[in-house]
Amino acid sequence: MVRYIVYQLLKQRHFWRYATFSEVAELYVSRTMRIFAMRMAAAFVSVYLLKEGHPPAAVAAIFVAFYGYKVIALWPLASIVAKYGPKKATYY
């Protein structure tokens, strides 16, 4: 009985210990698909902006500004995730 209670408590906090290989593989596949979709969208956006007549320097500046913003926002967001955890940090 005590073992069952401890198991239930730890299962909620330590999912990776009790996840099957197929569940973990599904998470990795979904993450890979998400990253692939984001990269493909970025490629289409850059081609679209070039076709619309924007100079290549402006398109490059847009991407530099976007990734620069991500670098600047990294530290505050990382502290929020460290403080509240990844699951609760998505609500902030």
ChimeraX commands (.cxc) that place a marker at each C-alpha (Angstrom):
marker #1 position 0.00,0.00,0.00 radius 0.5
marker #1 position 2.77,2.44,0.93 radius 0.5
marker #1 position 4.72,1.45,-2.16 radius 0.5
marker #1 position 1.68,2.18,-4.33 radius 0.5
marker #1 position 1.21,5.64,-2.79 radius 0.5
marker #1 position 4.90,6.50,-3.23 radius 0.5
marker #1 position 4.75,5.24,-6.82 radius 0.5
marker #1 position 1.74,7.44,-7.60 radius 0.5
marker #1 position 3.39,10.50,-6.07 radius 0.5
marker #1 position 6.66,9.99,-7.93 radius 0.5
marker #1 position 4.96,9.13,-11.20 radius 0.5
marker #1 position 3.50,12.62,-11.47 radius 0.5
marker #1 position 6.79,14.38,-10.79 radius 0.5
marker #1 position 9.18,12.02,-12.60 radius 0.5
marker #1 position 7.43,11.06,-15.82 radius 0.5
marker #1 position 10.63,10.09,-17.62 radius 0.5
marker #1 position 11.37,7.28,-15.18 radius 0.5
marker #1 position 8.15,5.49,-16.01 radius 0.5
marker #1 position 7.64,6.45,-19.67 radius 0.5
marker #1 position 7.87,3.73,-22.25 radius 0.5
marker #1 position 10.26,3.98,-25.16 radius 0.5
marker #1 position 7.42,4.59,-27.61 radius 0.5
marker #1 position 6.12,7.53,-25.56 radius 0.5
marker #1 position 9.53,9.17,-25.44 radius 0.5
marker #1 position 10.05,8.49,-29.15 radius 0.5
marker #1 position 6.69,10.12,-29.89 radius 0.5
marker #1 position 7.76,13.23,-27.99 radius 0.5
marker #1 position 11.02,13.43,-29.92 radius 0.5
marker #1 position 9.25,12.93,-33.25 radius 0.5
marker #1 position 6.73,15.67,-32.49 radius 0.5
marker #1 position 9.54,18.03,-31.46 radius 0.5
marker #1 position 11.44,17.26,-34.66 radius 0.5
marker #1 position 8.34,17.88,-36.78 radius 0.5
marker #1 position 7.75,21.21,-35.02 radius 0.5
marker #1 position 11.32,22.36,-35.61 radius 0.5
marker #1 position 11.15,21.26,-39.25 radius 0.5
marker #1 position 7.91,23.20,-39.76 radius 0.5
marker #1 position 9.38,26.34,-38.21 radius 0.5
marker #1 position 12.49,26.15,-40.41 radius 0.5
marker #1 position 10.39,25.56,-43.50 radius 0.5
marker #1 position 8.18,28.55,-42.67 radius 0.5
marker #1 position 11.26,30.73,-42.21 radius 0.5
marker #1 position 12.53,29.65,-45.63 radius 0.5
marker #1 position 9.18,30.45,-47.25 radius 0.5
marker #1 position 9.02,33.84,-45.52 radius 0.5
marker #1 position 12.48,34.79,-46.75 radius 0.5
marker #1 position 11.68,33.70,-50.32 radius 0.5
marker #1 position 8.36,35.57,-50.20 radius 0.5
marker #1 position 9.99,38.78,-48.99 radius 0.5
marker #1 position 12.62,38.55,-51.70 radius 0.5
marker #1 position 9.94,37.95,-54.36 radius 0.5
marker #1 position 8.03,41.00,-53.11 radius 0.5
marker #1 position 11.05,43.13,-53.91 radius 0.5
marker #1 position 12.63,43.67,-50.51 radius 0.5
marker #1 position 16.43,43.88,-50.64 radius 0.5
marker #1 position 18.38,40.91,-49.28 radius 0.5
marker #1 position 19.93,43.13,-46.60 radius 0.5
marker #1 position 16.45,43.95,-45.23 radius 0.5
marker #1 position 15.49,40.27,-45.13 radius 0.5
marker #1 position 18.75,39.47,-43.34 radius 0.5
marker #1 position 18.11,42.35,-40.92 radius 0.5
marker #1 position 14.70,40.91,-40.07 radius 0.5
marker #1 position 16.24,37.55,-39.19 radius 0.5
marker #1 position 19.07,39.19,-37.23 radius 0.5
marker #1 position 16.51,41.21,-35.26 radius 0.5
marker #1 position 14.38,38.12,-34.61 radius 0.5
marker #1 position 17.25,35.97,-33.37 radius 0.5
marker #1 position 18.72,38.91,-31.46 radius 0.5
marker #1 position 15.42,39.29,-29.63 radius 0.5
marker #1 position 15.47,35.58,-28.81 radius 0.5
marker #1 position 18.96,35.92,-27.32 radius 0.5
marker #1 position 17.95,38.94,-25.22 radius 0.5
marker #1 position 14.74,37.27,-24.01 radius 0.5
marker #1 position 16.55,34.03,-23.13 radius 0.5
marker #1 position 17.76,34.98,-19.63 radius 0.5
marker #1 position 14.45,36.23,-18.16 radius 0.5
marker #1 position 12.55,33.33,-19.70 radius 0.5
marker #1 position 15.09,30.81,-18.46 radius 0.5
marker #1 position 14.78,32.19,-14.93 radius 0.5
marker #1 position 10.98,31.84,-15.10 radius 0.5
marker #1 position 11.30,28.23,-16.26 radius 0.5
marker #1 position 13.86,27.52,-13.53 radius 0.5
marker #1 position 11.63,29.05,-10.86 radius 0.5
marker #1 position 8.24,27.59,-11.83 radius 0.5
marker #1 position 9.13,24.61,-14.02 radius 0.5
marker #1 position 8.47,24.09,-17.73 radius 0.5
marker #1 position 4.86,23.03,-17.37 radius 0.5
marker #1 position 3.74,26.02,-15.30 radius 0.5
marker #1 position 6.02,28.45,-17.15 radius 0.5
marker #1 position 3.96,28.02,-20.32 radius 0.5
marker #1 position 1.11,29.86,-18.62 radius 0.5
marker #1 position 3.22,32.94,-17.83 radius 0.5
marker link #1:1,2 radius 0.2
marker link #1:2,3 radius 0.2
marker link #1:3,4 radius 0.2
marker link #1:4,5 radius 0.2
marker link #1:5,6 radius 0.2
marker link #1:6,7 radius 0.2
marker link #1:7,8 radius 0.2
marker link #1:8,9 radius 0.2
marker link #1:9,10 radius 0.2
marker link #1:10,11 radius 0.2
marker link #1:11,12 radius 0.2
marker link #1:12,13 radius 0.2
marker link #1:13,14 radius 0.2
marker link #1:14,15 radius 0.2
marker link #1:15,16 radius 0.2
marker link #1:16,17 radius 0.2
marker link #1:17,18 radius 0.2
marker link #1:18,19 radius 0.2
marker link #1:19,20 radius 0.2
marker link #1:20,21 radius 0.2
marker link #1:21,22 radius 0.2
marker link #1:22,23 radius 0.2
marker link #1:23,24 radius 0.2
marker link #1:24,25 radius 0.2
marker link #1:25,26 radius 0.2
marker link #1:26,27 radius 0.2
marker link #1:27,28 radius 0.2
marker link #1:28,29 radius 0.2
marker link #1:29,30 radius 0.2
marker link #1:30,31 radius 0.2
marker link #1:31,32 radius 0.2
marker link #1:32,33 radius 0.2
marker link #1:33,34 radius 0.2
marker link #1:34,35 radius 0.2
marker link #1:35,36 radius 0.2
marker link #1:36,37 radius 0.2
marker link #1:37,38 radius 0.2
marker link #1:38,39 radius 0.2
marker link #1:39,40 radius 0.2
marker link #1:40,41 radius 0.2
marker link #1:41,42 radius 0.2
marker link #1:42,43 radius 0.2
marker link #1:43,44 radius 0.2
marker link #1:44,45 radius 0.2
marker link #1:45,46 radius 0.2
marker link #1:46,47 radius 0.2
marker link #1:47,48 radius 0.2
marker link #1:48,49 radius 0.2
marker link #1:49,50 radius 0.2
marker link #1:50,51 radius 0.2
marker link #1:51,52 radius 0.2
marker link #1:52,53 radius 0.2
marker link #1:53,54 radius 0.2
marker link #1:54,55 radius 0.2
marker link #1:55,56 radius 0.2
marker link #1:56,57 radius 0.2
marker link #1:57,58 radius 0.2
marker link #1:58,59 radius 0.2
marker link #1:59,60 radius 0.2
marker link #1:60,61 radius 0.2
marker link #1:61,62 radius 0.2
marker link #1:62,63 radius 0.2
marker link #1:63,64 radius 0.2
marker link #1:64,65 radius 0.2
marker link #1:65,66 radius 0.2
marker link #1:66,67 radius 0.2
marker link #1:67,68 radius 0.2
marker link #1:68,69 radius 0.2
marker link #1:69,70 radius 0.2
marker link #1:70,71 radius 0.2
marker link #1:71,72 radius 0.2
marker link #1:72,73 radius 0.2
marker link #1:73,74 radius 0.2
marker link #1:74,75 radius 0.2
marker link #1:75,76 radius 0.2
marker link #1:76,77 radius 0.2
marker link #1:77,78 radius 0.2
marker link #1:78,79 radius 0.2
marker link #1:79,80 radius 0.2
marker link #1:80,81 radius 0.2
marker link #1:81,82 radius 0.2
marker link #1:82,83 radius 0.2
marker link #1:83,84 radius 0.2
marker link #1:84,85 radius 0.2
marker link #1:85,86 radius 0.2
marker link #1:86,87 radius 0.2
marker link #1:87,88 radius 0.2
marker link #1:88,89 radius 0.2
marker link #1:89,90 radius 0.2
marker link #1:90,91 radius 0.2
marker link #1:91,92 radius 0.2
view
